[in-house]
Amino acid sequence: MIMGLGMALTEGSTLDPAFGDFPECDLASYHVPANADVPAVEAHWIDEDDTHLNPMGSKGVGEIGIVGTAAAIGNAVHHATGVRCRELPLTPDRILAGLPVAG
């Protein structure tokens, strides 16, 4: 879930057109959520045996938590601001660009 939070809010990479590489080459410029950025998260797993999946009945859950996180945050931003962003991360400049001009 935390990786999805980073994907939605902070993790963005740009392509340098002159050199064809990414300027965000380390954690100083590619921002991932840290402990202080994330509230307490409680995950509950529901055990379900699936003997047809494999002999052990085991399932992978590594990236499943990422899938809905960015969409949920995007929907929350849309609900709060009326702005529907179609690009991640949902940075303040992208949200402000979608707001109607006051006048």
C-alpha positions as CSV (number, residue, x, y, z in Angstrom):
1,M,0.0,0.0,0.0
2,I,2.9,2.4,0.8
3,M,4.3,1.8,-2.7
4,G,0.9,2.8,-4.2
5,L,1.0,5.9,-2.0
6,G,4.4,6.9,-3.4
7,M,3.2,6.2,-6.9
8,A,0.2,8.4,-6.4
9,L,1.8,11.4,-4.6
10,T,5.6,11.6,-4.8
11,E,7.3,9.2,-7.3
12,G,7.7,10.8,-10.7
13,S,10.5,10.5,-13.2
14,T,11.2,12.7,-16.2
15,L,13.2,12.0,-19.3
16,D,16.1,14.3,-20.2
17,P,15.6,14.9,-24.0
18,A,19.2,15.9,-24.5
19,F,20.8,12.7,-23.0
20,G,17.9,10.3,-22.9
21,D,18.3,9.4,-19.3
22,F,16.5,10.1,-16.1
23,P,17.7,13.0,-13.9
24,E,16.1,11.3,-10.8
25,C,18.9,8.8,-10.5
26,D,19.0,8.4,-6.7
27,L,16.9,8.8,-3.6
28,A,17.9,12.5,-3.2
29,S,15.8,13.4,-6.3
30,Y,13.4,10.4,-6.6
31,H,11.2,10.8,-3.5
32,V,9.6,7.7,-1.9
33,P,7.4,7.9,1.2
34,A,9.3,7.7,4.5
35,N,8.0,6.6,7.9
36,A,6.9,10.1,8.8
37,D,4.8,10.4,5.6
38,V,2.6,7.4,6.3
39,P,0.0,7.0,9.0
40,A,-0.4,3.7,10.8
41,V,-1.6,1.0,8.3
42,E,-3.4,-2.1,9.4
43,A,-3.8,-4.9,6.9
44,H,-6.1,-7.8,7.4
45,W,-5.6,-11.0,5.4
46,I,-8.4,-13.5,4.7
47,D,-7.1,-17.0,4.6
48,E,-8.6,-19.0,1.7
49,D,-7.4,-22.4,0.6
50,D,-7.1,-22.9,-3.1
51,T,-5.8,-26.4,-3.8
52,H,-6.2,-25.9,-7.6
53,L,-3.8,-22.9,-7.7
54,N,-0.6,-25.0,-6.9
55,P,0.3,-28.0,-4.7
56,M,0.9,-25.8,-1.6
57,G,-2.2,-23.7,-2.1
58,S,-0.1,-20.5,-1.7
59,K,-0.8,-17.2,-3.3
60,G,1.4,-14.1,-4.0
61,V,0.3,-10.8,-2.5
62,G,3.3,-8.7,-3.1
63,E,1.9,-6.1,-5.5
64,I,-1.8,-6.4,-5.0
65,G,-1.9,-3.6,-2.4
66,I,-0.5,-1.2,-5.0
67,V,-3.3,-1.6,-7.5
68,G,-6.1,0.3,-5.8
69,T,-4.1,2.9,-3.7
70,A,-3.4,5.4,-6.5
71,A,-6.9,5.1,-7.8
72,A,-8.4,5.7,-4.3
73,I,-6.2,8.7,-3.8
74,G,-7.0,10.1,-7.3
75,N,-10.7,9.7,-6.5
76,A,-10.3,11.4,-3.1
77,V,-8.5,14.4,-4.9
78,H,-11.3,14.5,-7.4
79,H,-14.0,14.4,-4.7
80,A,-12.3,17.2,-2.7
81,T,-11.3,19.5,-5.6
82,G,-13.4,18.5,-8.7
83,V,-10.2,18.0,-10.6
84,R,-9.7,14.7,-12.3
85,C,-6.0,14.1,-12.9
86,R,-5.0,11.4,-15.4
87,E,-1.2,11.5,-14.7
88,L,0.7,10.4,-11.7
89,P,2.0,11.6,-9.4
90,L,-0.8,13.9,-8.2
91,T,1.4,16.9,-7.6
92,P,0.0,20.3,-6.4
93,D,0.9,21.9,-9.8
94,R,-1.1,19.4,-11.7
95,I,-4.1,19.8,-9.4
96,L,-3.9,23.6,-9.5
97,A,-3.7,23.5,-13.3
98,G,-7.0,21.6,-13.4
99,L,-8.8,24.1,-11.2
100,P,-11.1,26.7,-13.0
101,V,-9.7,30.2,-13.2
102,A,-11.3,32.5,-10.7
103,G,-13.0,35.5,-12.2
